[in-house]
């Protein structure tokens, strides 16, 4: 009986050793491998923290020679779009970065792509929507109907600007429109700098309209028409990788649609936000 126990224990040790060896051999990034990192930008961009962390991990990983940013997003909040764009710009100072537009890469999705050195799009990709918006909800009439009164004590007359308990006044609307123009200008400046498009040319189509990937190619917003694999090939070439590259995907902490639900719920109670978002 003791012999069988020893033999069984020995077999388990061999099994664990084989499993460990298999995991080591099948690891996506071995100690001497050269890989292409894949950053997936999906859904509405409410916050940027997770994606920025992934970008930073790709930047520090010496085995990753270049990065493909796969974008399927209609955009999101101004802050999230700008932070991801800045992180990609920082990454591109050290490693080649290629953007691959999928079904949609509009508004903030396009803004993110501007952080890459090369941009690919499918002919039918929906992109563009270079603009900014802010939505205001007024439920003051509903509160009155429900006989709910709300009082606000403030230090300045614009402190409760765009409150959901009252309509926008003319001065408030003018101030917010001025704010939107400024943020729109930041978007156009990023596109102009990234794509080397003169501002006077950019102004002819940077009015919120959307267009296909084929049209974006004509407007010099993308470098080439191609799919995800075409972008991977370009990234591998720019990274000096010969042969079939290994693909390393960033960690997925939460499904994009779950993040969107949480983000929408948060926005509903946090007041109006500025969006690079289509529609």
C-alpha positions in Angstrom: 0.0 0.0 0.0 2.9 2.3 0.8 4.5 1.6 -2.6 1.3 2.5 -4.4 1.0 5.7 -2.4 4.6 6.6 -3.3 4.0 5.8 -6.9 0.9 7.8 -7.0 2.6 10.8 -5.4 5.4 10.5 -7.8 3.0 10.5 -10.8 1.3 13.6 -9.4 4.7 15.4 -9.1 5.4 14.5 -12.8 2.0 15.7 -13.8 2.4 19.1 -12.0 5.9 19.5 -13.5 4.5 18.8 -17.0 1.7 21.3 -16.4 4.1 23.9 -15.2 6.4 23.3 -18.2 3.5 23.5 -20.6 2.4 26.9 -19.1 6.0 28.2 -19.4 6.4 27.0 -23.0 3.0 28.4 -24.0 3.4 31.8 -22.3 2.5 34.6 -24.7 5.7 36.4 -23.9 8.8 34.3 -23.3 12.1 35.7 -22.1 13.5 36.1 -25.6 10.3 36.6 -27.6 9.3 39.6 -29.7 5.6 40.4 -29.5 3.0 42.9 -30.6 0.8 44.2 -27.8 -2.9 44.6 -28.5 -4.8 47.3 -26.7 -8.6 46.9 -27.1 -10.6 50.2 -26.8 -14.3 49.1 -26.8 -17.6 50.9 -26.1 -18.2 54.3 -24.5 -15.1 55.7 -22.8 -16.2 56.9 -19.4 -12.9 56.7 -17.6 -9.4 56.0 -18.7 -7.6 54.4 -15.8 -7.6 50.7 -16.9 -6.5 51.5 -20.5 -3.8 53.9 -19.3 -2.4 51.2 -17.0 -2.3 48.7 -19.9 -0.5 51.2 -22.1 2.1 51.8 -19.4 2.6 48.1 -18.9 3.2 47.7 -22.7 5.7 50.6 -22.5 7.7 48.9 -19.7 7.6 45.4 -21.2 10.8 44.9 -23.2 9.5 41.9 -25.0 6.7 43.9 -26.6 8.3 45.7 -29.6 5.2 47.5 -30.9 1.5 48.0 -30.1 -1.8 47.9 -32.1 -4.7 49.9 -30.7 -7.9 48.1 -31.8 -10.7 50.7 -31.6 -14.4 49.9 -31.6 -15.8 53.0 -29.8 -18.1 55.9 -30.5 -16.0 58.0 -28.1 -16.8 59.1 -24.5 -16.0 61.8 -22.0 -13.5 64.5 -23.0 -11.1 63.6 -20.1 -11.0 59.9 -20.8 -10.4 60.4 -24.6 -7.6 63.0 -23.9 -5.8 60.9 -21.3 -5.7 57.7 -23.5 -4.5 59.9 -26.4 -1.7 61.3 -24.3 -0.7 57.9 -22.9 -0.4 56.6 -26.5 1.6 59.6 -27.5 4.0 58.9 -24.6 4.2 55.2 -25.7 4.9 56.1 -29.3 8.1 57.9 -28.1 9.5 54.5 -27.2 7.7 52.0 -29.4 5.8 52.0 -32.7 2.0 52.4 -32.2 -0.5 51.5 -34.9 -4.3 52.2 -34.7 -6.8 49.8 -36.2 -10.3 51.2 -36.6 -13.1 48.5 -36.5 -16.8 49.0 -36.9 -16.8 52.5 -35.4 -14.0 54.9 -34.2 -15.8 58.2 -34.1 -15.3 61.3 -32.0 -13.4 60.3 -28.9 -12.6 57.0 -30.7 -10.9 59.0 -33.5 -9.2 61.2 -30.9 -7.6 58.1 -29.4 -6.4 57.0 -32.8 -4.5 60.3 -33.2 -2.1 59.0 -30.6 -0.8 56.4 -33.0 1.9 56.8 -35.6 0.0 54.9 -38.3 -3.8 54.6 -38.6 -5.7 51.8 -40.5 -9.5 51.7 -41.1 -11.9 49.4 -42.9 -13.5 51.0 -46.0 -16.9 51.0 -44.1 -15.6 52.1 -40.7 -17.7 54.9 -39.2 -15.4 57.6 -38.1 -15.1 61.4 -37.9 -17.6 63.2 -35.7 -15.0 65.8 -34.7 -16.9 67.8 -32.2 -18.0 68.0 -28.6 -21.4 68.1 -26.9 -23.0 68.5 -23.5 -26.5 67.4 -22.7 -28.7 69.0 -20.1 -31.7 67.4 -18.5 -34.3 69.6 -16.8 -36.7 67.8 -14.4 -37.9 70.9 -12.6 -41.4 70.5 -13.9 -41.5 66.9 -12.8 -40.3 67.9 -9.3 -43.0 70.5 -9.0 -45.7 68.0 -10.1 -44.4 65.6 -7.4 -44.4 68.6 -5.0 -40.7 68.2 -4.3 -38.9 71.4 -3.7 -35.1 71.8 -3.8 -33.1 74.8 -2.5 -29.5 75.6 -3.4 -27.2 77.8 -1.4 -24.4 79.0 -3.6 -21.5 81.5 -3.5 -21.7 82.7 -7.1 -24.6 83.1 -9.5 -23.2 80.5 -11.9 -22.2 77.9 -9.3 -25.3 75.8 -10.0 -25.1 76.3 -13.8 -26.8 73.5 -15.7 -28.5 72.1 -12.6 -31.1 69.4 -13.5 -33.7 71.2 -11.4 -34.0 74.3 -13.7 -33.7 75.3 -17.4 -30.6 76.9 -18.7 -30.7 80.7 -18.8 -29.3 82.7 -21.7 -26.1 83.6 -19.9 -25.6 80.0 -18.9 -26.2 78.8 -22.4 -23.7 81.3 -23.8 -21.0 80.3 -21.2 -21.4 76.6 -22.0 -21.3 77.2 -25.7 -18.0 79.1 -25.2 -16.7 76.1 -23.2 -17.7 73.7 -26.0 -16.0 75.8 -28.6 -12.8 75.7 -26.5 -12.9 71.9 -26.1 -13.7 71.5 -29.8 -10.6 73.5 -30.6 -8.5 71.1 -28.5 -9.8 68.2 -30.5 -9.0 70.0 -33.8 -5.5 70.9 -32.6 -4.8 67.2 -31.8 -6.0 66.1 -35.2 -4.1 68.9 -37.0 -0.9 68.1 -35.2 -1.1 64.3 -35.5 -2.2 64.2 -39.2 -0.4 67.3 -40.4 -3.6 68.8 -41.7 -3.7 72.6 -41.8 -6.4 74.1 -39.6 -8.1 75.9 -42.4 -8.5 72.6 -44.2 -9.6 70.8 -41.1 -12.3 73.4 -40.4 -14.1 72.4 -43.7 -15.1 69.0 -42.3 -14.5 69.1 -38.5 -18.1 70.1 -37.7 -19.4 66.9 -36.2 -20.2 65.1 -39.5 -19.3 61.4 -39.8 -17.8 59.6 -42.8 -16.6 56.2 -43.9 -13.0 54.9 -43.5 -12.6 55.3 -47.3 -13.6 59.0 -47.0 -11.3 59.4 -44.0 -8.5 58.1 -46.2 -9.2 60.8 -48.7 -9.2 63.4 -45.9 -5.8 62.1 -44.6 -7.3 61.1 -41.3 -6.1 57.5 -41.8 -3.0 56.2 -43.6 -4.3 53.1 -45.2 -7.4 50.9 -45.7 -7.0 47.6 -44.0 -8.2 45.3 -41.3 -6.8 44.3 -37.9 -4.3 41.8 -39.4 -3.0 44.5 -41.7 -2.4 46.7 -38.8 -0.6 43.9 -36.9 1.7 43.3 -39.9 2.6 47.0 -40.1 3.2 47.1 -36.3 5.5 44.0 -36.5 7.4 45.5 -39.4 7.8 48.8 -37.6 9.0 46.9 -34.5 11.6 45.0 -36.4 9.8 41.6 -35.9 10.5 39.0 -38.5 8.1 36.2 -39.2 4.7 35.7 -37.5 4.5 38.0 -34.4 3.1 36.9 -31.1 0.1 38.9 -29.9 -0.2 39.9 -26.3 -3.5 41.3 -25.2 -4.0 43.7 -22.2 -5.8 42.5 -19.2 -9.6 42.6 -19.2 -10.9 43.7 -15.8 -14.6 44.3 -16.7 -16.7 43.8 -19.8 -17.0 47.1 -21.7 -20.8 47.0 -21.7 -20.8 46.7 -17.9 -18.6 49.7 -17.7 -20.9 51.6 -20.0 -23.9 50.8 -17.8 -22.1 52.0 -14.7 -20.9 55.0 -16.5 -24.3 56.0 -17.7 -25.8 55.6 -14.2 -23.0 57.7 -12.7 -23.4 60.4 -15.3 -27.2 60.6 -14.6 -26.5 61.7 -11.1 -23.2 63.6 -11.5 -24.6 66.4 -13.7 -23.7 67.3 -17.3 -20.4 66.1 -18.8 -18.6 67.2 -21.9 -18.4 64.4 -24.5 -16.4 63.6 -27.6 -19.2 61.1 -28.5 -21.2 60.0 -31.5 -24.1 60.5 -31.8 
